[in-house]
């Protein structure tokens, strides 16, 4: 399901590691808004800290990521990249860390994270009494530099990277493939700071996306 990767374009940053810092003890505070379809935005906060691991990487802990509670990912810097925990369809962590950003950082650089088929999706989409198969895929793509308005730094140039999640069902009765449903997590990075904004957009049956949007409001590190 992952589309063919485009030819990478202009180099934006020589060293990807400047965009996602390893800074144990640092604190990133975010002001978030959750906007359900057709309803007013709801405010929440998210605070992110890092704890050093013995292998030189960190556990990055958010206390309310996208307003849904605590979440942890491992972040590791290699010679030419930044790697993070990735998850499969079941919610289990993949056995190896996934490349988040790689040097040099170029427009349209695309990184496949996971493609997976699960025989029993837990859903009977076609109503034949048998649960259907589901295909799942995730990839990252560098979009480019954009201007982001933040309470902390004002308007600032930040690198946008989209993480795209794709799902489709295969009907057990006919083997017919459903349309692909996708949702997108966008992250904006600033060298020497890290993520200054992240936004999750999920489609709903109303045709209006449900969104979560977090903007950096405080940083100490």
N, C-alpha and C positions, 0 to 999 in steps of 0.2 A: 504493500500500500504506500510505502514511502516514495514520493516522486523522485524522478531522476535529478541528481544534484546539478545545479547550474554551474557554469564556469566561474570560479571565484574572481572577484573584481579587485578594486583598489585596496591597497594595504592601509588600514586605519591605525593600527598599533603594532609595534614591533614585538612587544613582549606581553603575552596574554596574562601573565602572572600579576601584573600591576592592577588588573581589573577586579580580581577577587582575592583580597588580602587574607593572609594567615596572621591573625592578631589576637592570640589568646588573652582574655581579660577585657577586650574591647566591647563596647556596647553600641549597637545600632538600634535606634528607636524609630518606629514608623507610625504615622497617622493614617489609619485606613478607613475606607468607606465601602460598605456592602450595599449594592443596589439590586434588590429583587425586581423581576419584571413588573413594570407598571406601578411600582411603589417608590416611596421616598427613600433616599440613601440613609443608611444607618452607620453611625461612627463606631470605630473600635480602634484599639492600639495593638501593636506587635513589637516585642523587644527581642533582639537577636544577640546572642553572646557566643563566644568560642571557647572551647576547652581543649588544651593540648593533649595529643595522644603520644604514646611512646615512639611511634614510627615517624614523628615529625609532622604528621597531618593534624587536623583539628576536627572535633565534633562541633558543628554549628547548630545551636539550639535556638529555635524560635518559640516563644511562649504562647503565641496566638496567630499562627500563620494563616492568612486569609480568613481570620475570624473563627477558625475551626479548632483551636486548641494547640497543644504543644506538638512540635515536630523537630526531628533531628536529621541532619545529613552530615556525612563525612566529606571533608574538603581536603584535597591533596594537591600539592604543586610538584610537577615533574619538570624536567629540563626545558621542555617546550610547550607545556600545557597546564591547564587546571582540570582536575578530575573530581567528580562528585558522585555520591550515591545515586543510583537510578533504581526504579522499581518496575516489576512486571505487572501483568494484569491482575494477578491475585493479591497484589500489595506486598509481595515479598521482595526484599532487596536482591538485585542481581549479584552474582558471585564476584564480579569485578566492577571497579568504579568506572563510570562513563566519562568520556571527555566532554567537559563543559565549554571550554575555550581553548584554542590552540594558536601558537605563534607561527608566522605572523597572523594577526587578526585581519581577515579580509572580508569585504562585502560579499554576501551570498555564499560564504563558506557554509556547507551543510554537513552535519554529523548525524549519522543514524545511531539511535540509542537502543531500540529493541523492536523486533517483529516477532509476534507470537500468535499461535493458534491454540485456543482452549476448546477441547471437544465438548465439554459440558459447561455452557455459559451460566447455567442456573436459571435461564429464561426460556420459555416456550413461545417464541415470537409468532410462529405460524399456526399455533393452536392445535397441533396434532397429538398432543399428549407426551411429546418428547422434547427435552431441552435441546436447544440449538447450539451450533458451533459459533464461536466468536473469534474474529481476527482483530488483533490489536497491534498498534505500531506507534512509536514515538521518535521524533527527530528534532534537531535544533538547527536553526538557520540564523546567520548574522544578517541583520537588516541594514544597519548603518547608524551613523551619528544623528541624533535628534536633540532638540531643545526640550528640557524638562524643567518645570517650575517646582521648586522645593521651598518649604518654609525655612530651611537651614541655609541654603546657598543662593536663593533666588533662582533665576533662570540659568541653567548650566547645560553644557554640551555633554551628552551621555550616549554610550553605545547601546543600541537596542538589539537584543537577541530574542527570537521567538522560539518557544518550545511547543511543538504541535503534537497533539494526541489524537489518534485516529481509531475509530471502532466501526466494525461492520459485522453483521450476523449472516450466517449461512443456514437457510431453512433446511431442517432435516427431512421434510416431506418432498421437497422439489430440488434441493441444492441451489435454489435461487439466492443470489447475493443481494443483501439490502444496500441502500445508499449509505455512503460513509458519513458518520457523524464525527465532527471534529470540534475540539476546543483548544484554546491557545493561552499559554502563559507567556507574557512578555516581561522581560527584565531589562532594566537600563543600568549600565555600569559606568562609573567614573574612576579613572586611574587614581590610586592612592586613597580611595574611599570605599569602593565596592558598589553594591547595589543601592541606588538612590531611589528607585521606584520598581515595583512589580505589579502586574495587572493580570488577573485571571478572568477570562470571558467564556461562559458556558451557555450553549444554546438551550432554549426552553420550548415547550409546546406552544407557547403564546407567540412565538416568532421574535420575541425580544430577548436579547441575551441577558443573563444574570451575571453581574460583574462584582469583582473585589479589586480594590485599587489601593495600594500602600505607597506612601511617599515618605522619604527620610525626613524626620523632624529633629533628630539629635544624633550625634556621633562622638564618641570618645574612644580614642585608641592611638 
